[in-house]
Amino acid sequence: MSKQRLEHAFQQVEKSGGKAFVPYIMAGDGGLESLEEKILFLAESGVTAIELGIPFSDPVADGPTIQAAGQRALAEGTTLRKVLAYLEGIKEKVDVPLILMTYFNPVYQYGVEAFSKDAGAAGVSGLIIPDLPVEQSDIVTPFLRQEELALIQLVTLMSPEERIRKIAEASEGFVYAVTVNGITGARSGVSEHLGSYLKRIKQYSHVPVLAGFGISSPEHVQDIGSKCDGVIVGSKIISLWEEGKQDEIHNLIKASNPLIL
Ligand SMILES: O=P(O)(O)OC[C@@H](O)[C@@H](O)c1c[nH]c2ccccc12
């Protein structure tokens, strides 16, 4: 039922005439026990799903904001095992689909099969493993399928056409369209080629296409959201949470969907 929960959430967004909004937060930042409050706040604010980062010592794709959040979470003693156990403990209270974003190393250390089982038991809907190339996804997909977990693939602005097609066709749950060359982090400008890039991905994909990296204002959410099926916002959400500006988080989410009050 896990993957279906994500599909259902996208169908609801489409029916409402809005766009998907997926915030990224770091598990264990502020202590693992604060995660339930964050998840429930975001769910009540109307997000479509939540991308939950697992802190890792060598986060090659992460910009300064996410890296700092990861350092704080590691200092709190957060591990993949603890996060999965915690999620299993709160799963009755959580309706919103959860997507785990983890580098491959922690999954490998855990054991791919055991990890898939525990993620399934924790009620997770999907996985993003940014350093696992599509050619190697067979290492995990047989086990993920048994638990009905989606493996979400990333397309970047650097991907050649043939590769965009391959990744878009293979992706489950949604396609993650990276909208900048570089690492995560809030930015002011948006590439002018974004519209055609997102359209090309869409053309090959049988699942929604969500754009992420550098989205940091309600205007970005609306502008980029109008060119695809939704947006992912990480660094800005993390900074606003740290500053105690939950109302601004709410404004970002609201920009994605007219039905959110
Ligand atoms: O922080 P940003 O620029 O809003 O981008 C989202 C991003 O943080 C989140 O999806 C993410 C965090 N770490 C990643 C590593 C790879 C791909 C994606 C991610």
The ligand as an SDF file (V2000), in Angstrom:
LIG
                    3D

 19 20  0  0  0  0  0  0  0  0999 V2000
   17.6030   22.4640   -0.8010 O   0  0  0  0  0  0  0  0  0  0  0  0
   16.9760   22.7710   -2.0920 P   0  0  0  0  0  0  0  0  0  0  0  0
   17.8550   23.5760   -2.9760 O   0  0  0  0  0  0  0  0  0  0  0  0
   15.5870   23.3390   -1.9140 O   0  0  0  0  0  0  0  0  0  0  0  0
   16.8100   21.3990   -2.9090 O   0  0  0  0  0  0  0  0  0  0  0  0
   16.0310   20.2660   -2.4180 C   0  0  0  0  0  0  0  0  0  0  0  0
   16.9320   19.2730   -1.8360 C   0  0  0  0  0  0  0  0  0  0  0  0
   17.5530   19.8580   -0.7190 O   0  0  0  0  0  0  0  0  0  0  0  0
   16.4910   17.8830   -1.4220 C   0  0  0  0  0  0  0  0  0  0  0  0
   15.6090   17.3070   -2.2850 O   0  0  0  0  0  0  0  0  0  0  0  0
   17.7880   17.1080   -1.2980 C   0  0  0  0  0  0  0  0  0  0  0  0
   18.5960   17.1230   -0.2180 C   0  0  0  0  0  0  0  0  0  0  0  0
   19.7200   16.4130   -0.4710 N   0  0  0  0  0  0  0  0  0  0  0  0
   19.6700   15.9440   -1.7240 C   0  0  0  0  0  0  0  0  0  0  0  0
   20.6060   15.2180   -2.4560 C   0  0  0  0  0  0  0  0  0  0  0  0
   20.3220   14.9010   -3.7620 C   0  0  0  0  0  0  0  0  0  0  0  0
   19.1140   15.2790   -4.3200 C   0  0  0  0  0  0  0  0  0  0  0  0
   18.1560   16.0020   -3.5870 C   0  0  0  0  0  0  0  0  0  0  0  0
   18.4490   16.3620   -2.3020 C   0  0  0  0  0  0  0  0  0  0  0  0
  1  2  2  0
  2  3  1  0
  2  4  1  0
  2  5  1  0
  5  6  1  0
  6  7  1  0
  7  8  1  0
  7  9  1  0
  9 10  1  0
  9 11  1  0
 11 12  2  0
 11 19  1  0
 12 13  1  0
 13 14  1  0
 14 15  1  0
 14 19  2  0
 15 16  2  0
 16 17  1  0
 17 18  2  0
 18 19  1  0
M  END
$$$$
